[in-house]
């Protein structure tokens, strides 16, 4: 998918400056498409030249003048055509997963630290998405919102972003799950990475393959359970 399709989708909310669009990408469009402000500004210029968007100049006395972009009829037509084309399957390209895959011969503690950082990042994004969800619902239940809202697309993509970050949290809690890294919910962690939980799961799931059970090297075991205090 081209960046311009994400920009067209963002402009369905109404006219916006390049700065407004950059904030929108960071807060909501980032659920499904990432772009730097520099990439965004370059794409806006190209889209204006192609007639997909138009800009009007807003003069400001104490601030630099700004341009507000909006969709043209050609832009809306292009977006309709885009929604009609088949979507390609999502491909994951994640540097951290390459490191985890290589942990048996790598720096275990560095990988654990990277996973812990990913865990905190996912928690922060989920909290932000939850705030956006509360603002969109505005006191309504989900069924009422989906039945009555003028646009439901942003809410549906937000749900996908929330689900993605919840899955990231669940995955990262396997190697990082402990009393020190438990989710901040006031409850004790039940992450499979906790030593007690791992022993219980081993006795209850004998013969059931899983990625955690197949990590048999000492470094991989350390990734899941943490460094041992004795014999090191």
C-alpha positions in Angstrom: 0.0 0.0 0.0 1.2 3.5 -0.8 1.5 6.2 1.8 -0.9 8.3 -0.1 -3.7 5.9 0.6 -3.2 6.4 4.3 -3.1 10.2 3.8 -6.3 10.1 1.9 -7.9 8.0 4.6 -6.7 10.5 7.3 -8.2 13.4 5.4 -11.6 11.8 5.5 -11.7 13.5 9.0 -11.7 16.9 7.3 -9.1 19.4 6.2 -5.8 19.4 8.1 -2.4 20.9 8.0 0.7 18.9 7.5 1.4 19.3 11.3 -2.2 18.1 12.1 -1.7 15.1 9.8 1.6 14.2 11.5 -0.1 14.2 14.9 -3.0 12.2 13.5 -0.6 9.6 12.1 1.1 9.3 15.5 -2.2 9.0 17.4 -4.5 6.9 15.2 -3.2 6.1 11.7 -0.2 4.6 13.4 -2.5 1.7 14.3 -1.9 0.5 10.7 0.6 2.7 8.9 3.8 4.4 10.0 5.3 7.5 8.4 7.8 10.1 9.5 6.8 13.8 9.2 9.4 14.3 6.4 7.8 11.4 4.4 4.4 12.9 5.0 5.3 16.4 3.9 6.9 15.1 0.7 3.9 12.9 -0.1 1.5 15.8 0.5 3.4 17.9 -2.2 3.2 15.0 -4.6 -0.5 14.4 -4.0 -1.3 18.1 -4.5 0.6 18.0 -7.8 -1.4 14.9 -8.8 -4.7 16.6 -8.0 -5.7 14.2 -5.2 -5.7 17.0 -2.6 -5.9 20.7 -2.6 -4.5 23.3 -0.2 -5.7 26.6 1.0 -3.4 29.1 2.7 -4.3 30.4 6.2 -2.5 33.6 7.1 -1.5 34.0 10.7 -0.3 37.2 12.4 1.9 35.8 15.1 2.7 32.4 13.6 3.9 31.2 10.3 1.3 30.9 7.6 0.0 27.3 7.2 -1.7 25.3 4.4 -4.8 23.2 5.1 -5.2 20.2 2.9 -8.5 18.6 1.9 -9.6 15.8 -0.5 -10.6 16.6 -4.1 -13.1 14.6 -6.1 -10.2 12.8 -7.7 -8.8 12.0 -4.3 -12.1 10.5 -3.1 -12.3 8.5 -6.3 -8.8 7.2 -5.8 -9.7 6.1 -2.3 -12.8 4.3 -3.5 -10.7 2.5 -6.1 -8.2 1.6 -3.4 -10.8 0.1 -1.2 -12.0 -2.1 -4.1 -8.6 -3.7 -4.7 -7.6 -7.0 -3.1 -5.4 -6.5 0.0 -2.1 -8.4 0.3 -1.5 -10.5 3.4 0.4 -8.7 6.1 4.1 -9.5 6.3 5.9 -9.1 9.7 9.4 -7.6 9.6 10.5 -7.3 13.2 14.1 -6.8 14.2 13.4 -7.9 17.8 12.0 -11.3 16.6 15.2 -11.9 14.7 17.1 -11.3 18.0 14.8 -13.6 19.9 15.2 -16.3 17.2 19.0 -16.0 17.7 19.0 -15.9 21.5 20.5 -19.4 22.0 23.8 -18.0 20.6 23.3 -14.4 21.5 23.4 -12.0 24.4 20.5 -13.3 26.5 20.3 -10.3 28.9 20.3 -7.8 26.1 17.5 -9.6 24.4 15.5 -9.7 27.7 16.1 -6.0 28.1 14.8 -5.4 24.5 11.7 -7.5 25.2 11.1 -5.5 28.4 11.3 -2.3 26.5 8.8 -3.6 23.9 6.5 -4.6 26.8 6.5 -1.1 28.3 6.1 0.4 24.8 3.1 -1.8 24.2 1.5 -0.9 27.5 1.9 2.8 26.8 0.4 2.5 23.4 -2.5 0.4 24.7 -3.2 3.1 27.4 -3.2 5.8 24.7 -5.6 3.7 22.5 -7.9 3.2 25.4 -8.1 7.0 25.9 -8.9 7.5 22.2 -11.6 4.8 22.5 -13.2 6.5 25.5 -13.2 9.8 23.6 -14.8 8.2 20.5 -17.5 6.4 22.4 -18.2 9.6 24.4 -20.3 7.7 27.0 -22.0 5.4 24.5 -21.9 1.7 24.4 -20.0 0.1 21.6 -23.2 -1.3 19.9 -24.9 2.1 20.1 -21.8 3.8 18.6 -21.5 1.3 15.7 -25.2 1.7 14.9 -25.3 5.5 15.1 -21.9 6.9 14.3 -21.3 8.8 11.1 -18.0 7.0 10.6 -17.1 3.7 12.1 -13.8 3.0 10.2 -11.5 4.9 12.7 -13.1 2.9 15.6 -12.7 -0.4 13.9 -9.0 0.2 13.1 -8.5 1.4 16.7 -9.9 -2.0 17.9 -7.3 -3.7 15.7 -4.6 -1.6 17.1 -5.7 -2.3 20.7 -5.8 -6.1 19.9 -2.3 -5.9 18.4 -0.9 -4.2 21.5 -2.6 -6.6 23.9 -1.1 -9.5 22.0 2.3 -7.8 22.1 1.9 -7.5 25.9 0.9 -11.2 26.3 3.8 -12.3 24.2 6.4 -10.1 26.0 5.2 -11.2 29.4 6.4 -14.7 28.7 10.1 -13.9 29.1 9.6 -10.8 31.2 6.7 -11.9 33.3 7.6 -11.8 37.0 6.6 -9.9 40.1 8.9 -7.1 39.1 7.5 -6.7 35.6 3.8 -7.6 36.2 1.2 -5.6 34.3 0.1 -2.6 36.3 -3.4 -3.7 37.1 -3.1 -4.4 40.8 -3.1 -8.2 40.2 -0.2 -10.6 40.5 1.3 -11.6 37.2 0.1 -14.9 35.6 2.5 -14.7 32.7 3.8 -18.1 31.5 7.3 -16.8 31.9 7.0 -16.9 35.8 8.9 -19.8 37.2 5.9 -21.2 39.1 3.7 -21.0 36.1 6.2 -22.7 33.9 6.5 -25.6 36.3 2.7 -25.9 36.4 2.4 -25.7 32.7 5.1 -28.4 32.2 3.1 -30.9 34.3 -0.3 -30.0 32.7 0.8 -29.9 29.1 3.1 -32.8 28.7 3.4 -33.8 25.0 2.0 -30.4 23.8 4.6 -28.5 21.8 5.1 -24.8 22.4 7.7 -22.3 21.7 8.5 -21.9 25.4 8.9 -25.6 25.9 11.2 -26.0 22.9 13.7 -23.4 24.2 16.1 -26.0 25.7 19.5 -24.3 25.8 20.7 -22.7 29.0 20.5 -19.2 27.4 17.0 -19.7 26.1 15.9 -21.0 29.5 17.4 -18.0 31.1 15.5 -15.8 28.7 12.2 -17.1 30.0 13.0 -17.6 33.7 15.7 -15.0 34.3 19.2 -15.5 35.6 19.8 -17.9 38.4 21.1 -16.5 41.7 23.3 -19.5 42.4 25.9 -21.5 40.5 26.8 -18.5 38.3 
